[in-house]
Amino acid sequence: MEFTAKQIAEFVEGRVEGDEQTTVSTFAKIEEGARGALSFLSNPKYLHYIYQTQSSIVLINEDVQLEKPVQPTLIRVKNAYESVARLLQLYESMKPRKTGIDPLAFISPKATVGGNVYVGAFAYVADGAVIGDGTQIFPHAYIGEQVQVGTQCTIFPNVTIYQGCRLGNGVTIHAGTVIGADGFGFAPNQEGYEKIPQIGIVIIEDNVEIGANTCIDRSTMGQTVIHKGVKLDNLIQVAHNCEIGENTVMSAQAGLAGSTKVGAWCMVGGQAGFAGHIHIADKTFIGAQSGIIKDTKGNGETLLGSPGMDPKVFFKAKAIYSKLPDMYRQLAALQKEVEALKAVIS
């Protein structure tokens, strides 16, 4: 399907510079542009590509100043990154959604399945499960007993959702993710470790997206909760009884120990780790590979390093760390001088 620059500008509330009738039918990165493609420019590091790109249309911020003419038609907008995100969402929504039950799928006669649902080959829907209207369950997914899945959800291949867990509407879970496995609960005794039964569930609210091979454990008692709008990357571990607040985002390989509470609108970098039973305040920003071992102070705080600290302190400490070998040699030399002086005095 083709769209003109004029149509796109109207959708993103932008201003066309060039031919309004230029058409595009696909997307491309600005450095890999081709005729008939739409690209965007939001990072100044890529500005030089606009003079050589072959893309037909480029979304660009209103305040960008160009040094010379360019070939593509430009659409100037307040925020090119947000605008291209809106266009990609529109493009994705226009793709036909799968419907129908594959004859190789198994759906328990005791399950409830809504309208316009897709269940792929070798998917399994257990007793008492409820699947909402318009939901897509791809091949080899497992929906356990009494699981509730809302409307317009997408469950990709090999996702496993254990018994009793509940998903809201518009939830997307990518391949290989496990929802509701037992939390890591063991009590030491004289013979080793005795397993503590994990009898709670996982609740995932509306419009959450969970990346591939992420694990969210069921609670010991009560609920592990992922609130609405949360976006989790691939390979994240959320332990039992954790809670992640609305619209928080986490990058890959972050890990939360049991009963950690993360507030709303937080941003967490890759490989960050959280000790158990701590509370992270709303709008906390946590850098990659940070280690958070205690409650955070309040809204807007940024933490780097392990244990997490103020960025100014972190960078000062890093500057000193790189000098430690020289400082050690200087200290050793001073020790020798001191010992020599002691020998002379004695």
N, C-alpha and C positions, 0 to 999 in steps of 0.2 A: 504494500500500500504506500502510495506517495503522498507527501505533504508539501505545500509551498511554504516559502519563508514567511509570507503574510499570515498563513494559518497558524504557523508555529508561534509567530510573534504575538498574535492575538491570545493564544493559549497561555503563554508565559508572561504576558503583559510587557512585552519588549518593543524595541524600535528597530526597524529594518534600515540598514545602510547597504544599498546595492539593489539588485533586481528582486522585487517582491515575488516574482513568479518562479524563482529558482526552486527546484524540487529535490527532495531527498527521500530515500526509502530505507536507509539503514543508519547505524551509528558507527563511529570509528574514533580512536584516539587521534589527537591532532597530529602527532608525529607519524601516524600510519594512515593518514587521510587518503580518500579516494573519491573520484567523482560520484555524485549521488549519495554521499555520506554526510551526516551531521556530526560535528565535533564541538568541543567546548574548551575555553581557556579561562582558568581561574588562578592557577599558580604562576607567578611572575617568572619562575625558572623556565617555563615553556614558551615564553613570549616569542622567542626567535622562530619557533615553528610556524607561527601564523604567516610569515612571509614566504614559506615554501610548501605549506600543506596543500594537498590536492582536494581536500574536502570542499563540498559545494557550499555549505553553510557552517558558520562558526558562531556559537554563543560566546559573548564576551562581556565583561563587566562594564558598566557605564563610564567609569572613571579611567579606563585604560587609554593611554595616549600612544598612538602609533606613529612611527618615524617616517613611514613611506606607505604608498598604496599596497593593498593586498588583493589577491584574486577572489577569494570566497566572498559571498554575501554575508554580512555581519548582522547579528541580532544582538543589540545592546540591552542588557538587563541589569537589575540591581545586584543579583548574585547568580553567576553563571553555574556554579556547582548545584545550587538548589534548583535552578531551572532545568538543568539536564536530568536531575533526579526525578522531577515531576514528569518529564517527557518519557523517561525510561519506565516509570510506573504506568503511564498511559499505554506505552508500547506493550508492556507485559500483560496489562489487563485485556488487551485486544486479542491475545492468543486464545484459541478455543480450549476450554477446560474439559478434561476427560470425564466421562460419565459411564455408568453401567457397571455391572458386576461380572468380572471375568469368571467363566465356568470353572476355572481351576482355583478360585479363591474359596476359603471356607468361612461361612458366616453362621454362627449358632442360631438355631431357630428361636432361642431365648434372647437374642440381641434385637435392638431396635435401630433401624437404619432409615434416615430421612430421605427426602427427595433429591434427585440429581446428584447422587453420591457415586463416586468411583471407587471400586475395590479391585486392585490388580491381582494377577496370578500369584498363588501361593501365599497371599496375605491371610491372616487368621484373626477373626473377630470372635471373642469368647462370650460365654454366657453372661447375660445381663449388661453387656456393653451397649452404650447409646451413641450413635453417630449422627451428628446434626446435618441439616440440609447443605448440599453443595460441597461437602468435604471430600477430599481426594486422599485415598490410602493406596500407596504404591506397592508393587510386588514385594513379598517377603516381610512386610511389616507385621508386627504382633500387637494386637490390642487385647489386653487381659480382661479378666472377669470384672464386671461392674465399672469398667472405665467409662468416663463420660467425655466425649469429644464434641465441641461446639460446632457452629456453622462455619462454612467457608474456610475450614482448616486444610492444611496440606501436610501429610505425613509421608515422607520420602522413604525409599527402600531400606529395609533392614532396621527400621526404628522399632524399639521395644518399649512398650508402655505397660508397666506392671499393674496388678489388680488394684482397683479402687481409685486410681489417680483421676484428676479432673482437669480438662482443658477448656478454656473459654473459646470465644469466637475469633476467627482470623489468625489462628496460631499456625506457625510454620516450623516444622521440625525436620532438620536435614538428616541425611543418611547415617545410619550407625549409632545414632544417639540412644541412650537408655534413660528412661524416666521411671523412677520409683524402685530401683534396686535397693537392697538393704543398706541402711547407714552402717558405718564402721563402728559397731558397738560390741565390745568384749570386756568382760570383767575378769581380772586375774584371780586365780585360785592356786592351791598347792600343786595341782596337776597341769596347769597351763592357763588357758583362757576359756571362759565360758561365754557363749554367745548370748547377747541380750536381744531378745526378739524385737524387731522393728515393726510396730503395728500401725504406724501412722501412714500418711499419704503424701503425694505431691499435688499442689494446686498451681496451675499455670493460667494466668488471667489473659484477657483479650489482647490481641495484636502483639504477642510475643514472638520473636524469631530466635531459634536455637540452632547453632551451627552443627556441623557433622562431628560425630564421635564425642559429643559432650555427655557428661553423666550428672544427673540430678537425683540424689538419694532420697528415699522416703524417710520420714521422721521416725524417731523412736516412739513418740506419742505425739498426737496433734498433726501438724502440717509443716512441710517445707513449702515455701510460697515464693513464686516468681510473679511479681505484680505486673500490671498492664504496661505495654509499651517497651518492656525490657528487650534488649538485643544482646545475645550471647554469641561469641565467636566459636570456632571449632575447638575441640580438645580442652574444654573447661570442666573443672570438678566442683560441684556444689554439694556439700556434705549435708547430713541429716539436720533437720530443724533450722536450716538457714532461711533467710528472708532477703530478697532483693527488691528494692523499692522501684517505683514507677519510673520508666524511661531511663534507667541506668544502662550503660553500655560497658561491655567487658571484652577485651581482646584475648586472643588464643593463649591457652596454657595457664590462665589464672586459676587459682585454687582457693577455695573457702573451706576452712575447718568447721566442725560442727557448731551450730547455734550462732553463727556470725550473722549480724543484721546490717545490711547495707542500705543506705538511704536512697532517696529519689534523686534522679538527675546526676548521678555520679558517673565519672569516666575512669576506667581502670585499664592500664596498659598491660601488654603481654607479659606472662610469667610472674605477675604479681601474686604474692601469697598472703593469706590472712590467718592469724591465730584464731582459735575458737573462742566463743562467748564474748566477742567484742562488738561494739556498735560504731558504724561508720556514718557520720552525719550527712545530711543532704548536700548535694553539689560539691562533694569532695573529689579532687582530681589526684589520681595515684599513678605515678610513672611506672614504666616497664621495669620488671624485676624488683620492685619494691617489696619490702617485708613489713607488714602492718601487725603489730603485736599488742596494741592497746587502743582504747577508744580515741576517736579523733575529736578535735576541739569544736569545730563548727562549720557553718556554711562557707564555701569558697576556699577552703584550705587546700593547698597543694603539698603533696608529700613525695619525696624521692629517696631512693636508697633503702638499705636494710640494716637496722630498723628504720622505718620511714621517718624522715626529718624535713624541716623547712629547706626549700631549694637553695637558699643562700648558704646555710650551714653545710648542705651536701656538697656544693661546688667548692667551698673552702676546704672541706675535708679531703675531697678528691685531689685538689691541688697539692695539699701536704702529702697525701699518700704517694704520689709520684716521686716525691723528693725523699722518701724514707730510706732508700739504699744509700744515698749520699750522706744523709743525716746519720745513719748507722756507722758508716766509715769514719765520719768526723768524730762521733762519740767514742769509737774504738781507739782512734788516735789520741784523743784527749785522755782516755783512761791510761794509755801507755805513758803519756807525759806525767800524769798524776803519780803513777807508780814509780817513775824515775825520780820525780821530786821527793817522794817519800823516802826512797832509798838514800838519796843524798843527805836529806835532813837527819835520818836516823844514823 
